[in-house]
Amino acid sequence: MREKKYFIISSIIGIIDLIYMNFFNVKELINVDTESLGDSLSNVSQVINNPVFYYTLGIMGIIAFLIIIFIFSKNKESKYKNLLVAISIIIFLTSSNTIIMLISIINILLLRNIQGDTKEKKEMPILEKETSPNDTIKSLILIIIYLFVSFTLGDIITHFFTNLSNTFKILYNIGTDLFLLLITIILFHKELFRGFKILFKNIANYSSFLLKNYGLLLLANIVISFIIMLLNGEMITSQNQISINSLPLWYLLPASVIYAPIVEETVFRGCFRKLIKDDNLFIIISGACFGLLHTIGQEANIINTLVLALPYMAMGMVLAYTYIKSNNISTNIVIHSANNLLGCLIRLF
């Protein structure tokens, strides 16, 4: 009943927010000055012909459908659980409004509390830790190679070669990405293949876990970014993100969805976990190092470096927590890949 009331209230808030942001704010909707619209008939014509008008109606219709389900159903929330999850994901992926996105994430998290069928559910398999004497050595080797390629090698090249073209930079990035990916697979292919084999074999049992932790990752990122915006007075973007946005999509997509999740998760979660046994210490150090990786050496001062690293740190901590709970590096790779894919898709629009 508590979840039912929340869904109704959140849906009403969502509709009101959409009405306020789009229908009453005609200037932003049609992206022209209201003074140049002429008479009211021309105003209405431009609004109706704008695709955002239909997008808004569509999202409002989806949210209204949530209300209808809960108003006319009696204790049947579990029957519509999967449908509501799908709807909430659609709302999140199709909305650029922060409030609507946050509501959809909270909806997904709350759906976990709604009891489903009485049939016995299979638990997500927790992989047993497999250790070998070479784990520490392999982890240190990969970390050292990763840090050298990410920070030192680029400085060495720019020291001897100035005014490098964009083509060379992209080719350099492709080369280093493939090299690090190859080294990662060579050193930890058994753990990677084992993790994905178990994941695909038990995908139905992993789905709830993946969805929940992906929601936590997005929520943490939004909350931290919102706090930074409040403190700074405006949304600021890291130099790392600016550099990423300047890359061609044909390179950015595979690098973000394949290379980065596999290599970064193996380094910052897989390797760090083999070196740090305490759960809390692992979460803090893994998250902090992951965050600083994305900003250190790129910002004007240490304050910007630390502040802009906070969203990445939050993401790293959620991923470290995910690895602790599953002990399966493939779950981290899937969540990391999904998050980066979403960023690439948002760039398209």
C-alpha positions as a Python dict, from the first residue, in 0.01 Angstrom:
ca = {
    (1, 'M'): (0, 0, 0),
    (2, 'R'): (285, 237, 80),
    (3, 'E'): (442, 178, -261),
    (4, 'K'): (103, 224, -427),
    (5, 'K'): (51, 567, -269),
    (6, 'Y'): (402, 671, -362),
    (7, 'F'): (358, 575, -728),
    (8, 'I'): (38, 778, -751),
    (9, 'I'): (196, 1083, -584),
    (10, 'S'): (517, 1062, -790),
    (11, 'S'): (320, 1025, -1112),
    (12, 'I'): (113, 1336, -1034),
    (13, 'I'): (433, 1529, -954),
    (14, 'G'): (581, 1409, -1283),
    (15, 'I'): (284, 1530, -1485),
    (16, 'I'): (279, 1868, -1310),
    (17, 'D'): (653, 1906, -1373),
    (18, 'L'): (611, 1826, -1742),
    (19, 'I'): (324, 2072, -1776),
    (20, 'Y'): (526, 2345, -1605),
    (21, 'M'): (848, 2277, -1799),
    (22, 'N'): (695, 2237, -2144),
    (23, 'F'): (342, 2369, -2185),
    (24, 'F'): (367, 2686, -1978),
    (25, 'N'): (723, 2758, -2081),
    (26, 'V'): (646, 2809, -2451),
    (27, 'K'): (962, 3009, -2507),
    (28, 'E'): (1186, 2709, -2428),
    (29, 'L'): (952, 2465, -2601),
    (30, 'I'): (974, 2626, -2943),
    (31, 'N'): (1319, 2779, -2886),
    (32, 'V'): (1231, 3126, -3015),
    (33, 'D'): (1159, 3459, -2856),
    (34, 'T'): (795, 3507, -2770),
    (35, 'E'): (806, 3860, -2905),
    (36, 'S'): (862, 3729, -3259),
    (37, 'L'): (570, 3486, -3256),
    (38, 'G'): (312, 3724, -3392),
    (39, 'D'): (-49, 3653, -3309),
    (40, 'S'): (-169, 3372, -3083),
    (41, 'L'): (-274, 3152, -3376),
    (42, 'S'): (85, 3144, -3501),
    (43, 'N'): (199, 3066, -3148),
    (44, 'V'): (-30, 2763, -3122),
    (45, 'S'): (72, 2644, -3470),
    (46, 'Q'): (443, 2646, -3384),
    (47, 'V'): (384, 2461, -3058),
    (48, 'I'): (174, 2189, -3225),
    (49, 'N'): (426, 2143, -3505),
    (50, 'N'): (712, 2104, -3257),
    (51, 'P'): (817, 1738, -3192),
    (52, 'V'): (867, 1817, -2823),
    (53, 'F'): (492, 1872, -2798),
    (54, 'Y'): (424, 1509, -2892),
    (55, 'Y'): (715, 1385, -2683),
    (56, 'T'): (565, 1557, -2380),
    (57, 'L'): (222, 1412, -2449),
    (58, 'G'): (373, 1066, -2485),
    (59, 'I'): (562, 1080, -2155),
    (60, 'M'): (255, 1222, -1979),
    (61, 'G'): (49, 936, -2122),
    (62, 'I'): (295, 679, -1989),
    (63, 'I'): (297, 838, -1644),
    (64, 'A'): (-82, 862, -1645),
    (65, 'F'): (-94, 490, -1727),
    (66, 'L'): (94, 425, -1403),
    (67, 'I'): (-177, 608, -1210),
    (68, 'I'): (-456, 418, -1387),
    (69, 'I'): (-295, 83, -1303),
    (70, 'F'): (-278, 158, -934),
    (71, 'I'): (-613, 331, -901),
    (72, 'F'): (-812, 53, -1064),
    (73, 'S'): (-612, -244, -934),
    (74, 'K'): (-660, -389, -589),
    (75, 'N'): (-343, -534, -443),
    (76, 'K'): (-226, -636, -790),
    (77, 'E'): (97, -442, -788),
    (78, 'S'): (298, -764, -822),
    (79, 'K'): (107, -856, -1138),
    (80, 'Y'): (227, -537, -1307),
    (81, 'K'): (577, -532, -1155),
    (82, 'N'): (767, -619, -1473),
    (83, 'L'): (550, -381, -1676),
    (84, 'L'): (613, -98, -1431),
    (85, 'V'): (987, -162, -1438),
    (86, 'A'): (983, -143, -1819),
    (87, 'I'): (775, 177, -1816),
    (88, 'S'): (1003, 339, -1559),
    (89, 'I'): (1310, 255, -1769),
    (90, 'I'): (1144, 402, -2080),
    (91, 'I'): (1061, 721, -1890),
    (92, 'F'): (1420, 749, -1767),
    (93, 'L'): (1578, 691, -2108),
    (94, 'T'): (1345, 929, -2292),
    (95, 'S'): (1345, 1215, -2043),
    (96, 'S'): (1604, 1491, -2021),
    (97, 'N'): (1429, 1636, -1717),
    (98, 'T'): (1622, 1573, -1394),
    (99, 'I'): (1312, 1548, -1174),
    (100, 'I'): (1144, 1293, -1404),
    (101, 'M'): (1466, 1090, -1427),
    (102, 'L'): (1504, 1088, -1048),
    (103, 'I'): (1141, 982, -1000),
    (104, 'S'): (1180, 693, -1244),
    (105, 'I'): (1494, 570, -1064),
    (106, 'I'): (1321, 580, -724),
    (107, 'N'): (1022, 398, -876),
    (108, 'I'): (1249, 118, -996),
    (109, 'L'): (1415, 86, -656),
    (110, 'L'): (1080, 75, -477),
    (111, 'L'): (952, -196, -709),
    (112, 'R'): (1192, -431, -533),
    (113, 'N'): (973, -415, -223),
    (114, 'I'): (663, -534, -406),
    (115, 'Q'): (621, -905, -361),
    (116, 'G'): (584, -1104, -680),
    (117, 'D'): (444, -1449, -735),
    (118, 'T'): (452, -1701, -454),
    (119, 'K'): (662, -1934, -669),
    (120, 'E'): (1002, -2007, -530),
    (121, 'K'): (1264, -1781, -682),
    (122, 'K'): (1618, -1889, -752),
    (123, 'E'): (1881, -1680, -581),
    (124, 'M'): (2153, -1504, -774),
    (125, 'P'): (2466, -1721, -763),
    (126, 'I'): (2747, -1569, -558),
    (127, 'L'): (3076, -1683, -705),
    (128, 'E'): (3330, -1833, -472),
    (129, 'K'): (3658, -1651, -451),
    (130, 'E'): (3926, -1827, -647),
    (131, 'T'): (4274, -1729, -537),
    (132, 'S'): (4615, -1823, -668),
    (133, 'P'): (4968, -1727, -564),
    (134, 'N'): (5005, -1519, -880),
    (135, 'D'): (4697, -1300, -821),
    (136, 'T'): (4886, -1027, -639),
    (137, 'I'): (5166, -1021, -897),
    (138, 'K'): (4925, -1011, -1192),
    (139, 'S'): (4721, -736, -1026),
    (140, 'L'): (5029, -521, -962),
    (141, 'I'): (5152, -575, -1319),
    (142, 'L'): (4820, -465, -1472),
    (143, 'I'): (4787, -163, -1241),
    (144, 'I'): (5141, -45, -1320),
    (145, 'I'): (5097, -91, -1696),
    (146, 'Y'): (4759, 85, -1684),
    (147, 'L'): (4896, 386, -1494),
    (148, 'F'): (5202, 410, -1719),
    (149, 'V'): (4995, 406, -2039),
    (150, 'S'): (4726, 639, -1899),
    (151, 'F'): (4956, 907, -1758),
    (152, 'T'): (5325, 871, -1839),
    (153, 'L'): (5335, 743, -2198),
    (154, 'G'): (5127, 1031, -2333),
    (155, 'D'): (5354, 1288, -2164),
    (156, 'I'): (5663, 1121, -2311),
    (157, 'I'): (5521, 1133, -2663),
    (158, 'T'): (5406, 1498, -2636),
    (159, 'H'): (5751, 1589, -2500),
    (160, 'F'): (5924, 1471, -2818),
    (161, 'F'): (5646, 1545, -3065),
    (162, 'T'): (5460, 1877, -3060),
    (163, 'N'): (5153, 1991, -3255),
    (164, 'L'): (5015, 1641, -3293),
    (165, 'S'): (4717, 1614, -3528),
    (166, 'N'): (4376, 1493, -3415),
    (167, 'T'): (4413, 1190, -3641),
    (168, 'F'): (4733, 1089, -3463),
    (169, 'K'): (4569, 1136, -3123),
    (170, 'I'): (4276, 912, -3217),
    (171, 'L'): (4510, 648, -3361),
    (172, 'Y'): (4718, 669, -3042),
    (173, 'N'): (4406, 623, -2830),
    (174, 'I'): (4296, 323, -3038),
    (175, 'G'): (4641, 167, -3008),
    (176, 'T'): (4666, 211, -2629),
    (177, 'D'): (4308, 93, -2579),
    (178, 'L'): (4370, -227, -2775),
    (179, 'F'): (4701, -283, -2595),
    (180, 'L'): (4549, -246, -2247),
    (181, 'L'): (4250, -459, -2344),
    (182, 'L'): (4481, -734, -2471),
    (183, 'I'): (4698, -727, -2156),
    (184, 'T'): (4387, -738, -1937),
    (185, 'I'): (4243, -1039, -2119),
    (186, 'I'): (4578, -1223, -2116),
    (187, 'L'): (4624, -1176, -1741),
    (188, 'F'): (4264, -1232, -1628),
    (189, 'H'): (4092, -1424, -1909),
    (190, 'K'): (3990, -1708, -1677),
    (191, 'E'): (3810, -1476, -1434),
    (192, 'L'): (3645, -1280, -1717),
    (193, 'F'): (3524, -1584, -1910),
    (194, 'R'): (3406, -1758, -1593),
    (195, 'G'): (3212, -1450, -1482),
    (196, 'F'): (3033, -1398, -1813),
    (197, 'K'): (2957, -1770, -1846),
    (198, 'I'): (2782, -1771, -1506),
    (199, 'L'): (2607, -1440, -1580),
    (200, 'F'): (2459, -1550, -1914),
    (201, 'K'): (2363, -1890, -1775),
    (202, 'N'): (2172, -1726, -1486),
    (203, 'I'): (2070, -1398, -1649),
    (204, 'A'): (1715, -1412, -1509),
    (205, 'N'): (1850, -1440, -1155),
    (206, 'Y'): (2103, -1161, -1212),
    (207, 'S'): (1857, -918, -1375),
    (208, 'S'): (1713, -777, -1051),
    (209, 'F'): (2060, -734, -902),
    (210, 'L'): (2190, -557, -1213),
    (211, 'L'): (1888, -327, -1234),
    (212, 'K'): (1904, -235, -867),
    (213, 'N'): (2275, -152, -869),
    (214, 'Y'): (2250, 35, -1199),
    (215, 'G'): (1974, 243, -1042),
    (216, 'L'): (2194, 311, -738),
    (217, 'L'): (2478, 419, -967),
    (218, 'L'): (2256, 663, -1159),
    (219, 'L'): (2100, 795, -839),
    (220, 'A'): (2440, 853, -677),
    (221, 'N'): (2563, 1034, -989),
    (222, 'I'): (2255, 1258, -1010),
    (223, 'V'): (2257, 1344, -638),
    (224, 'I'): (2629, 1431, -630),
    (225, 'S'): (2604, 1634, -953),
    (226, 'F'): (2300, 1820, -817),
    (227, 'I'): (2484, 1906, -493),
    (228, 'I'): (2782, 2035, -692),
    (229, 'M'): (2547, 2246, -904),
    (230, 'L'): (2386, 2397, -590),
    (231, 'L'): (2723, 2479, -436),
    (232, 'N'): (2871, 2618, -757),
    (233, 'G'): (2558, 2793, -882),
    (234, 'E'): (2577, 2624, -1222),
    (235, 'M'): (2648, 2288, -1379),
    (236, 'I'): (3019, 2244, -1447),
    (237, 'T'): (3177, 1985, -1675),
    (238, 'S'): (3513, 1817, -1625),
    (239, 'Q'): (3784, 1848, -1889),
    (240, 'N'): (3769, 1470, -1919),
    (241, 'Q'): (3404, 1489, -2023),
    (242, 'I'): (3473, 1776, -2261),
    (243, 'S'): (3750, 1573, -2426),
    (244, 'I'): (3522, 1270, -2454),
    (245, 'N'): (3245, 1475, -2615),
    (246, 'S'): (3489, 1600, -2880),
    (247, 'L'): (3575, 1246, -2995),
    (248, 'P'): (3403, 1099, -3304),
    (249, 'L'): (3118, 867, -3215),
    (250, 'W'): (3258, 577, -3422),
    (251, 'Y'): (3554, 566, -3182),
    (252, 'L'): (3377, 677, -2865),
    (253, 'L'): (3107, 407, -2874),
    (254, 'P'): (3331, 95, -2872),
    (255, 'A'): (3584, 263, -2643),
    (256, 'S'): (3314, 353, -2389),
    (257, 'V'): (3100, 40, -2411),
    (258, 'I'): (3366, -230, -2456),
    (259, 'Y'): (3717, -114, -2370),
    (260, 'A'): (3658, 108, -2066),
    (261, 'P'): (3421, -127, -1877),
    (262, 'I'): (3643, -434, -1922),
    (263, 'V'): (3977, -268, -1848),
    (264, 'E'): (3868, -23, -1577),
    (265, 'E'): (3654, -275, -1389),
    (266, 'T'): (3932, -535, -1399),
    (267, 'V'): (4184, -279, -1271),
    (268, 'F'): (3983, -82, -1014),
    (269, 'R'): (3758, -361, -890),
    (270, 'G'): (3922, -693, -978),
    (271, 'C'): (4286, -600, -907),
    (272, 'F'): (4217, -367, -616),
    (273, 'R'): (4003, -633, -449),
    (274, 'K'): (4286, -884, -468),
    (275, 'L'): (4509, -633, -290),
    (276, 'I'): (4255, -496, -38),
    (277, 'K'): (4060, -753, 164),
    (278, 'D'): (3864, -519, 394),
    (279, 'D'): (3524, -434, 237),
    (280, 'N'): (3493, -72, 354),
    (281, 'L'): (3854, 12, 274),
    (282, 'F'): (3817, -144, -70),
    (283, 'I'): (3504, 62, -147),
    (284, 'I'): (3669, 389, -39),
    (285, 'I'): (4006, 337, -211),
    (286, 'S'): (3859, 189, -529),
    (287, 'G'): (3606, 472, -558),
    (288, 'A'): (3857, 748, -480),
    (289, 'C'): (4119, 622, -727),
    (290, 'F'): (3858, 567, -997),
    (291, 'G'): (3727, 922, -951),
    (292, 'L'): (4067, 1090, -950),
    (293, 'L'): (4169, 896, -1262),
    (294, 'H'): (3910, 1093, -1460),
    (295, 'T'): (4016, 1440, -1344),
    (296, 'I'): (4374, 1442, -1211),
    (297, 'G'): (4616, 1633, -1433),
    (298, 'Q'): (4332, 1779, -1642),
    (299, 'E'): (4186, 2055, -1425),
    (300, 'A'): (4324, 2402, -1352),
    (301, 'N'): (4364, 2351, -977),
    (302, 'I'): (4336, 2090, -704),
    (303, 'I'): (3991, 2213, -594),
    (304, 'N'): (3842, 2156, -939),
    (305, 'T'): (4017, 1820, -957),
    (306, 'L'): (3858, 1701, -632),
    (307, 'V'): (3512, 1851, -687),
    (308, 'L'): (3471, 1723, -1042),
    (309, 'A'): (3599, 1381, -933),
    (310, 'L'): (3313, 1338, -684),
    (311, 'P'): (3054, 1199, -933),
    (312, 'Y'): (3311, 951, -1063),
    (313, 'M'): (3402, 858, -704),
    (314, 'A'): (3038, 789, -627),
    (315, 'M'): (3014, 572, -936),
    (316, 'G'): (3331, 386, -839),
    (317, 'M'): (3205, 320, -487),
    (318, 'V'): (2874, 179, -613),
    (319, 'L'): (3063, -47, -853),
    (320, 'A'): (3297, -159, -573),
    (321, 'Y'): (2991, -242, -359),
    (322, 'T'): (2846, -434, -654),
    (323, 'Y'): (3161, -643, -686),
    (324, 'I'): (3158, -725, -315),
    (325, 'K'): (2800, -852, -338),
    (326, 'S'): (2843, -1065, -651),
    (327, 'N'): (3215, -1143, -662),
    (328, 'N'): (3154, -1153, -1038),
    (329, 'I'): (3344, -894, -1240),
    (330, 'S'): (3103, -937, -1531),
    (331, 'T'): (2822, -768, -1332),
    (332, 'N'): (3042, -460, -1296),
    (333, 'I'): (3132, -464, -1664),
    (334, 'V'): (2765, -485, -1768),
    (335, 'I'): (2657, -198, -1539),
    (336, 'H'): (2956, 18, -1639),
    (337, 'S'): (2891, -53, -2006),
    (338, 'A'): (2520, 31, -1974),
    (339, 'N'): (2603, 361, -1804),
    (340, 'N'): (2851, 460, -2076),
    (341, 'L'): (2611, 352, -2351),
    (342, 'L'): (2344, 579, -2201),
    (343, 'G'): (2593, 869, -2211),
    (344, 'C'): (2664, 802, -2580),
    (345, 'L'): (2294, 785, -2663),
    (346, 'I'): (2226, 1112, -2480),
    (347, 'R'): (2499, 1275, -2688),
    (348, 'L'): (2309, 1179, -3005),
    (349, 'F'): (2014, 1391, -2894),
}
